Amino acid sequence: MAVSDDYARGRRDGLRLALATLAAEEAKWAALLRESRSWRTNQIREVRHKALQVAQTRVQTILNRLTPKGDPAIDEEVAAALDRLGL
C-alpha cells in the first residue's frame, strides 16, 4: 500500500522542521562551548552539543530515505521548505 503524496510530504516537512530546530539548538550550544570557568559546565555543554549534532545527522538520514530519488519536483520542494525556514 502506497503512502499518499500529501502524507509523505507532511512527514518530510515535519522532518525538515525537526532538522531546523536541531540546527538552531546546536548553534546555541556551539556558542556556549568553553565559555564557563567551570570544567564540569563546559563538559556538559560539549556533551549536549555533540548529542544535537548526532540527532541532526540521524534526522537528515531519515529525511534522505523518505525523499524519492530522481524526482525534480522533490528538489524544488526541498528548496522551498529550506527557504521558508531561513536555511
C-alpha positions in Angstrom: 0.0 0.0 0.0 1.4 3.3 -1.1 1.5 6.3 1.2 -0.5 9.2 -0.1 1.5 12.1 -1.5 0.1 14.6 1.0 1.0 12.3 3.9 4.5 11.7 2.6 5.0 15.4 2.0 3.8 16.2 5.5 6.3 13.7 7.0 9.1 15.2 5.1 8.0 18.7 6.2 7.9 17.5 9.8 11.4 16.1 9.5 12.7 19.4 8.0 11.2 21.3 10.8 12.9 19.0 13.3 16.2 19.4 11.5 15.8 23.2 11.6 15.0 23.1 15.3 18.0 20.9 16.0 20.3 23.2 13.9 19.1 26.2 16.0 19.7 24.4 19.3 23.1 23.2 18.1 24.1 26.7 17.2 23.1 28.0 20.6 25.2 25.4 22.4 28.1 25.8 20.0 28.3 29.5 21.1 28.5 28.5 24.7 31.3 25.9 24.4 34.3 26.6 26.6 32.7 29.9 27.9 32.4 28.8 31.5 35.1 28.8 34.1 33.7 25.5 35.4 35.2 22.5 33.7 32.1 20.5 34.6 29.7 23.0 32.9 31.9 23.0 29.8 31.9 19.2 29.7 28.1 19.2 29.9 27.8 21.7 27.2 30.1 19.7 24.9 28.0 16.6 25.5 24.8 18.4 24.7 26.4 19.9 21.6 27.5 16.5 20.4 24.1 14.9 21.1 22.5 17.6 19.0 24.9 17.0 16.1 24.2 13.3 16.2 20.5 13.9 16.3 20.8 16.2 13.2 22.7 13.5 11.3 20.0 10.9 12.2 17.1 13.1 11.2 18.9 14.0 7.9 19.4 10.3 7.2 15.7 9.6 7.7 14.8 12.6 5.5 17.1 11.3 2.8 15.5 7.9 2.9 12.0 9.3 2.6 12.8 11.6 -0.3 12.2 9.9 -3.6 15.3 9.8 -5.9 15.3 11.4 -9.3 12.1 13.4 -8.9 12.9 17.1 -9.8 9.7 18.3 -8.0 11.2 17.0 -4.8 14.3 19.2 -5.2 12.1 22.2 -5.6 10.1 21.1 -2.6 13.2 20.8 -0.5 14.5 24.2 -1.7 11.2 25.9 -0.9 11.0 24.3 2.6 14.5 25.4 3.4 13.8 28.9 2.2 10.7 29.1 4.4 12.8 28.0 7.4 15.5 30.5 6.5 18.2 27.9 5.9 
